[in-house]
Amino acid sequence: MTRVTIHEAKTHLSRLLEEVEKGGEVVISRRDKPIARLVPIEQKQPERKPGRMKGLIDIGPEFFEPLPEEELRLCEGRDD
């Protein structure tokens, strides 16, 4: 977190905004009393919509069959 005076904030606003864009935080003070805080705006995640991939993915019935014993041993880390 960076602390600056109002004068420093006005003089170096572009540099301070670059710091905030990188995830930093800047506190602006007047006579050693914090009066404002610059923080990055949280980007809203797009709303998830169930079924968006419907018809684009095809999972065959063999997907639900048990794995062959050799593959199962490898997945489980067994060495028998």
N, C-alpha and C positions, 0 to 999 in steps of 0.2 A: 504494500500500500504506500502510495506517495502522498506526502502532505505539501501543499503549496499555499502561498498567499494569493489574494485576489489579483494583485499586480502580476505575479508570476503566471497565474492562470491565463490572464489576458495576453500576456506576452508570448507564452508558449502553448497556446491552445491546441494547435495542430499536433505537436509532439505528445501532449497529454492524451489527446483523442486516439492517437496511434497506440499508446500504452493500454488504453481502455479496450480498444478493439482486440488486443492480444489477450484479454481476460483480466487485466489489471484493474486497480481501483485507485481513484485520486480523490483526496479530501481537500477541499478549499477552505482556508481559514481566514478569519479577520481578527487581528490582535491575539493570535494563539487560540482562538475559539473556533472550532469547526462549525461551518455554516452550510456546507453543501458537499455532496458526494457524487462523483462521476463513476458510473458502473455500466458495464455492457448491457444492452437490451437483450433479454432472453428471446431466442428465436423459437417461435411456436412450432412444434412438430406437426406435420400434416396429420389430419384425422385419419385413423385407420378405418378401412371399409371392408368388412368381411365379404368374401366372394369375388374380390377384384381379379383373382387369377383363375376363376372358373372357366373351364374350357381351354386353358393354356397349358395345363399340366395333366398328363395322363399317367396314372399309377395302375399298373397291371396287377392281376391277382397274385402273381408270383412274388410280389413285394411282401405279402403277408405270410409266405411260407417260411418255415424255420430255416436258419442258416445251415449249410453243410457243416458237419462236425469239425473239419479242418479249419474252416473260417472262424467258427465259434471259439476254438482253442486259441487261435491267433488273437482274436479280439479280447479274450479274457486274459491273455498273457500266460496261458498254461503251456508247459513244455513236455506234455506226456507223449 
